[in-house]
Amino acid sequence: MPRGRVLLVDDQPSIRASYSRALAHAGFEVTEASGGDEAFRRLESAPFDVVLTDLLVPKISGLAFLERVRAFSPELPVIVMIDKQSNEIAVEATELGALQLLVKPIGPALLKRTVANAMRMRQVRQDAAPAFLARRGEALTPIKITATEAKNQMGRVLETVMQGGVVLITKRETPKAAVIPMAEYEKFSRATEAKLNALSSEFDALLARMQTPEARTGMQAAFDATSEQLAKAAVTFARKRA
């Protein structure tokens, strides 16, 4: 079973062959495309886990293709390949949602590691919705339906939720939304608010302790101390704790 499906977009056949071979050797299923339009047609016809695209592809620029992919599937990780490092391009690609930029030539080890990391990040996002449902503290099997099915069966969705159930809406096997009863929403909101309040209280208490004359004197002494003095203080502290 492949580790995941990669869409590789590059107009140079030799690059596609080399990178495709390296990824296939690592256990990934690779689909190649020579241009942006071809790549998007493949995206529309089959699910992918990662897109690896060159910045300069025929018919459409790499950044325009990236923007189009993000609009089509926001959760799909996109790795952009460039011929030379450019801070301007890096910033623009990041703003458009690129997960990472790689400068060619890309070694097989770096290529495999980057794609594998992107796969793991995607899996974490996919697991987020079920993890949220698990917080309810009960065995729960949500109903999974596609976005199209949800439109046609909204009555069923509402009935399920109003009876206390949870509906998980997916697109291409990727969780997109969870419809939950108001009681569950309020329960989750209260739990989150309580955690934030607790953290805020701890932070306020820490700040208060730092404002005492003793704390200020201690911090100033630490700033003024030499490395030898700090080392001796650490040893003394460790002995007291032993």
N, C-alpha and C positions, 0 to 999 in steps of 0.2 A: 504494500500500500504506500503511495507517494506521501511525502511529508507535507505537501501542499502544492497548489497550482500557481505558477508564475507566468505572467504575461511579459515577454521580453520585446521591447520596441527599439529598433535601431535600423537605419537604412543601409548599413554596411554588412553584407553577408558574412564576411570573415569574423566580424565582431559577434554577430548573432550566433554563429556556429561555435565559436570559442566559449562564450559565456553560457550558451545553452548546454554545451557538453559538460562544463564544470558543475553547473547546477544539477543536471541530470545525474551526474556521478555522485552528488551529495544526496540524492533521493528525491529531488523535486521534479514535478511534472511541468515541463516548459512548453509554452505555446509562443511561437514567434510571429512578429508583425514588422513590416518594413516601413510603415508610415502611420500617421495619426488616425486617418480615416479607417484604415484596415484594422488598427488596434481597437478602435471604439466599436467597430462591428463585432469583433470577437468578444469584447466586454459585454455587449448586449445579448450575445447568443449563449454565453456560458459563464459560470461563476469563477472568480479568481481570488486568490488570497493575497497576492502582492503584484504590483506593477513595477517593472524595472524599465525605465524609458530614457533614451538619449534626449538631450536638450534640443538638438537640431534634427528634426524628422521631417520628411516631405509632407506637403499638403497643409500642415498645421505646425506651428511652433511648439516646442516642448512645454513651454509655460502655458500656452493656450490649451494644449492637450491636458496638462495637469489640472487646470481650472475646470475643464469639462468633466474629467474623471471625478473630481471632488464633488461636483454638482450631481453627478450620476450616483455615486456611492461614497458618501463622506467618510465611512469607516474603512475604506480600502486603502491600505498603505501604499504610497507611491515613492519610489526611490529614483532620483534624477541623476543621470550620468552627464558629466561635462568634460570638455577637452582641456580646460585650464581653470584654475581657481579664480573666481571673481566674487568679491564681497557683495557687489550690487545684485548679481544674479542669485547669490545665496540668500540674501535678504528677501528678494522678490519671490523666490521659490518657496521659502519658508512661510511667507505670508499667505501664499496660495495653498499651503497645506502639505508641502513635501515633507516626508518623514526624514530623509537624509539625502545629502549630495555626495557623490563619489566622483573623483577626478580620474579620468582615463590616463594610462592603462590601469585596469583593476586586476589585481592578482586573484587567483582562484580562492585562496583562503579568505581574503577580505570579502570577496563577493558572496561566498557561502555564509560567512558569519553575519553579514549585513542582512541578507535575505532571511536567515533563520531568526534573527532578532525581530525583524518586521513581522514574521509569522507569529512569534510569541506575543508581541504587542496586540496583534489582531485577536488572538485567542483570549487574551485578558479582557479585551473589550466585549467579546462575545459572551464571556462568562459573567460579565457584570450584572446583567439582568437576572439570570437564575440565582446569582449570589444574593441579590436584593430580595428575591422571593424567599430564599432560605431563611432570611432574618425573621420571618414570621414565626419561626419556632415550631413548625408543623410540617408533616409530609405533604407536599403539594406538587401536583402535576399540572402546569398551566396548559391551556389550549393554545396550540400553535397554528396560526393561519397567516396567509400572505396578505399584503396590503390590498390586493385586488379582491380577495375573498372578504376582507373586512368591510370594504365598501358595499359589497352585495349582501352581507350578512350582519349589518349593523344592529338589527333588532336582536339577533342571537347574542351578539357581543354585550349589548346593554342588559339583556336579561341575565346573562351569566354573571356580570359584575354586580348587578343589583341584588343577586342572591348570595353575594359574598365571595364569588369566584374571582380568578385573575386570568386575564387574556393577554398573551404575549404575541405581538404582531411582528412578523419577520418578513424580510425581503432577501431572496437568494440565500436562505438559511441563516441570515444575519439578523439578530434581534434589533428592531427599530423602535419599538415602543411597548410599554406595559400599561394596560388599563386596569386600575385597581379600585376597590371600593373606597369611599370617603373615609370610613373608619380606619382602614389600613394606612391611608395617606396621613391622617392625623396622628396615628400611632408612630409612624416613621418620622414625621416632622417633630413630634415632641421628643423622641429619642435623640434626634440630631441636635435639637436646640439645647437639650440637657447637657450633651457632650460639649457643645460650644461654650455654654455657660460655665461648665466645670473647668475647661481649659482657660477661659478668661479669668476666672477666680484665681487659678494657680499662677497665671502670669502676673496678675495684680499683686498677689502676695509676694512673688519673687521680686517685683519692682520695689515693693515697700521695704523688703529686707535689704535691698541694695542701697536704699536711701539713708540708712542709719549711719551715724558717725563712724561706728566700728567698721562697717562694711566699706565705707569710703576710704578709711585709713588703710584697711587691708588691701584693697585694690590698688591704691597708690603705691603701697610697699611692694606689691607684686610687679607693678610696672617699673619701679626703680631698681628692683633686685637684679643681681648678676645671675648668669646661668648656674654658677656654683652655689649661690645662695638658694636658688630655686630647687636645685637637686637635693641639697641638704634638707630643705623643708619637706620635700616629697618623701624622703627616707624617714624623717621624724614622724610624719603623718601616717606612713605605712606601718611603722612600729606601734603606734598608738592603736591602730585598728586591729593589729594582730592579737 
